């Protein structure tokens, strides 16, 4: 295991959560990274009654952790995954805040979460734990769509960007240590309406400065529909991963302020990696 390679996978035992767990475990084997599996327990669980004046919630958490450990043992066996560097944690509190607190305290570089619902990530993100983690995190977040198998994950990465690349340290760290980014083809895709001048030389210099050791290419798409253009490019290029930044107007702007269902995120059948800026 390389030093400080650590993934956090929150689970709630749903089928989508199991998809993300399966993906994360297989990714960790390839990356030789440690895995931390977290289950967040509500502080109101455990049968606390108003007439029960004494209740040791710590004992309940220990029981939940033991059950989680047994669940993981069976999960690894059923999926024929051999994983040694693995920890399980049970913690209580508001789910998103508890996930982020544990990601920070364990030094995890990547949070992997599953989607819920029939592929409609707008349902996942709007008013859900995933949306809150996405909005509050500074640690990269990898969202796995329902039913996505690790075998479909490849080394072609589409980075949809406007080239305002001010990635924070945690995001840059992924490119420096994780092979699924470091050893793949990183294609920067810029969708524009043709009204502004395309500063290709400036973009090339920026990519060279930030990602000079990686295999990269650039593609410019003149179109009015960001989501449809990126989705089509993902499909045609056979890319296995899409990278987005939260500041991109067509992603979070519409999600949080206009409430539109995003065709790109809703229909895309590939993982989406959210990176963060400083």
C-alpha positions in Angstrom: 0.0 0.0 0.0 1.3 3.4 -0.9 1.6 5.9 1.8 -1.6 7.9 2.5 -3.7 6.3 -0.2 -7.1 6.1 1.5 -10.7 5.9 0.3 -13.8 6.5 2.4 -17.0 4.6 1.4 -20.1 5.5 3.3 -22.8 2.8 3.1 -26.5 2.5 4.1 -26.9 -1.1 2.9 -29.1 -0.1 -0.1 -28.5 -1.7 -3.5 -27.0 1.5 -4.8 -24.7 1.7 -1.8 -23.6 -1.9 -2.4 -22.7 -0.9 -6.0 -20.5 1.9 -4.8 -19.0 -0.4 -2.1 -18.2 -3.0 -4.7 -16.7 -0.4 -7.0 -14.7 1.2 -4.3 -13.2 -2.1 -3.0 -12.1 -3.1 -6.5 -10.7 0.3 -7.1 -8.7 0.1 -3.9 -7.3 -3.3 -4.8 -6.0 -1.8 -8.1 -4.7 1.3 -6.4 -3.3 -0.6 -3.4 -5.0 1.9 -1.1 -6.6 1.6 2.3 -10.4 1.5 2.5 -12.5 2.9 5.3 -16.1 1.8 5.3 -18.4 4.1 7.3 -22.0 3.6 8.4 -23.7 6.6 9.9 -26.2 5.8 12.7 -28.9 8.2 13.7 -28.6 9.2 17.4 -32.3 8.4 17.7 -31.8 4.7 16.6 -31.6 1.9 19.1 -35.0 2.0 20.7 -34.4 4.9 23.0 -37.7 5.5 24.8 -38.8 8.4 27.0 -39.4 5.9 29.8 -35.9 4.4 29.6 -33.8 6.8 31.6 -30.5 5.0 31.1 -29.3 4.0 27.6 -25.7 3.5 26.6 -25.6 4.6 23.0 -21.9 3.7 22.9 -22.9 0.0 23.4 -25.3 0.3 20.6 -22.7 1.8 18.3 -20.3 -1.1 19.2 -23.1 -3.6 18.3 -23.7 -1.8 15.0 -20.0 -1.9 14.2 -19.8 -5.7 14.9 -22.8 -6.2 12.6 -21.1 -4.0 10.0 -17.8 -6.0 10.2 -19.8 -9.3 9.7 -21.6 -7.8 6.8 -18.3 -6.7 5.2 -16.8 -10.2 5.7 -19.7 -11.7 3.8 -19.7 -9.0 1.1 -16.0 -9.6 0.4 -16.5 -13.4 0.2 -19.6 -13.2 -2.0 -17.9 -10.8 -4.4 -14.5 -12.7 -4.3 -12.6 -9.6 -3.3 -9.4 -10.0 -1.3 -8.8 -6.9 0.7 -6.5 -6.7 3.7 -6.1 -3.0 4.4 -9.6 -2.2 5.5 -11.3 -0.5 8.5 -14.9 -0.2 9.4 -16.4 2.7 11.4 -19.8 3.4 12.9 -20.5 7.0 13.9 -23.6 8.9 14.7 -24.9 12.3 13.7 -26.2 14.2 10.7 -25.2 12.0 7.7 -23.4 14.5 5.5 -21.5 16.2 8.3 -20.6 12.9 9.8 -19.2 11.6 6.5 -17.1 14.8 6.0 -15.9 14.7 9.6 -14.7 11.1 9.2 -13.2 11.8 5.8 -11.1 14.6 7.4 -10.2 12.7 10.6 -9.0 9.6 8.7 -7.1 11.5 6.1 -9.1 10.1 3.2 -8.4 11.6 -0.2 -11.5 10.4 -1.9 -15.1 9.8 -0.9 -17.0 7.2 -2.9 -20.8 7.2 -2.7 -23.6 5.4 -4.5 -26.6 6.9 -6.3 -30.1 6.1 -5.2 -33.1 5.7 -7.4 -33.4 4.4 -11.0 -30.4 6.3 -12.3 -31.9 9.7 -11.7 -29.2 11.5 -9.9 -31.3 14.6 -9.6 -33.3 12.7 -7.1 -30.1 11.7 -5.3 -28.7 15.1 -5.1 -31.7 17.3 -4.4 -32.3 17.4 -0.7 -30.2 14.3 0.0 -27.0 13.3 1.7 -25.1 13.1 -1.5 -26.1 16.7 -2.4 -25.0 17.9 1.0 -21.7 16.2 0.8 -21.1 17.5 -2.7 -22.0 21.1 -1.6 -20.0 21.1 1.6 -16.9 18.9 0.8 -13.4 20.0 0.0 -12.4 16.4 -0.5 -13.0 14.9 -4.0 -16.3 13.0 -4.4 -16.9 10.1 -6.7 -20.5 9.3 -7.5 -21.3 5.8 -8.8 -24.5 5.3 -10.8 -26.8 2.4 -10.1 -25.6 -0.9 -11.6 -22.3 0.4 -12.8 -19.7 -2.4 -12.8 -16.1 -1.9 -12.2 -15.3 -3.8 -15.4 -16.7 -0.9 -17.4 -14.3 1.6 -15.8 -11.4 2.5 -18.1 -8.5 4.8 -18.3 -10.1 7.4 -20.6 -11.1 10.5 -18.5 -13.3 13.4 -19.7 -12.7 16.6 -17.8 -15.5 19.0 -18.7 -14.0 22.5 -18.0 -13.9 26.2 -18.7 -10.2 26.1 -18.0 -10.5 28.1 -14.7 -8.5 25.4 -13.0 -7.7 26.4 -9.5 -7.9 23.0 -7.9 -7.3 22.6 -4.2 -4.5 20.5 -2.8 -6.8 17.5 -2.2 -7.9 17.4 -5.8 -4.4 17.8 -7.2 -3.3 15.0 -4.9 -5.5 12.5 -6.8 -3.6 13.2 -10.1 -0.3 12.7 -8.4 -0.9 9.4 -6.7 -4.0 7.6 -8.1 -3.3 5.5 -11.2 -6.8 5.8 -12.6 -6.0 9.5 -13.2 -2.2 9.4 -13.4 -1.8 6.7 -16.0 -4.9 7.3 -18.1 -5.7 9.7 -21.0 -7.0 13.0 -19.5 -9.1 14.8 -22.1 -10.1 18.4 -21.3 -13.4 19.2 -23.0 -14.5 22.8 -23.4 -18.1 23.5 -24.6 -18.5 27.0 -25.9 -21.1 28.9 -28.0 -18.5 30.3 -30.5 -19.0 33.9 -29.3 -15.8 34.1 -27.3 -12.3 33.8 -28.5 -10.7 30.4 -27.7 -7.3 30.9 -26.1 -5.9 27.6 -27.0 -2.3 28.5 -26.3 -3.2 29.8 -22.8 -5.1 26.6 -22.2 -2.3 24.4 -23.3 0.2 26.3 -21.1 -2.1 25.9 -18.1 -2.5 22.2 -18.7 1.2 21.8 -19.1 1.8 23.7 -15.8 -0.6 21.6 -13.8 -0.6 18.3 -15.5 2.7 18.2 -17.5 3.5 14.7 -16.4 0.2 13.2 -17.6 -1.1 12.2 -21.0 -3.5 14.9 -22.0 -5.4 16.3 -24.9 -7.9 19.1 -25.5 -11.2 19.2 -27.4 -13.4 22.2 -28.1 -17.1 21.7 -28.8 -19.1 24.6 -30.3 -22.6 24.0 -29.1 -25.2 25.7 -27.0 -26.1 22.7 -24.8 -23.4 21.9 -22.3 -25.0 18.7 -20.9 -26.0 17.1 -24.2 -22.6 17.9 -25.7 -20.7 16.4 -22.9 -23.0 13.4 -22.7 -22.5 12.8 -26.5 -18.8 13.1 -26.2 -18.6 10.7 -23.3 -20.6 8.2 -25.4 -18.6 8.6 -28.6 -15.1 8.7 -26.9 -15.8 5.6 -24.8 -14.6 7.5 -21.7 -15.1 5.8 -18.4 -15.2 8.8 -16.1 -16.4 12.3 -16.1 -14.8 15.1 -14.0 -16.8 18.2 -13.1 -16.1 21.2 -10.8 -18.9 22.5 -8.6 -18.5 26.1 -9.9 -19.5 25.2 -13.4 -22.7 27.1 -14.1 -24.5 24.4 -16.0 -24.0 21.9 -13.2 -24.7 23.3 -9.8 -26.2 26.6 -10.9 -29.2 24.9 -12.4 -29.3 22.2 -9.7 -29.4 24.6 -6.7 -31.0 27.7 -8.1 -33.3 26.7 -10.9 -34.1 23.2 -9.9 -33.9 21.7 -13.4 -33.3 18.0 -13.9 -29.9 17.8 -15.5 -29.9 15.6 -18.6 -26.2 15.0 -18.3 -26.1 13.8 -14.7 -29.5 12.1 -14.9 -28.8 9.9 -17.9 -25.0 9.4 -17.8 -24.2 5.8 -17.0 -20.7 6.5 -15.9 -19.1 7.6 -12.6 -18.8 11.4 -12.0 -15.8 12.7 -10.1 -16.4 16.1 -8.4 -13.2 18.0 -7.8 -12.9 21.2 -5.7 -11.1 24.5 -6.0 -9.0 26.4 -3.5 
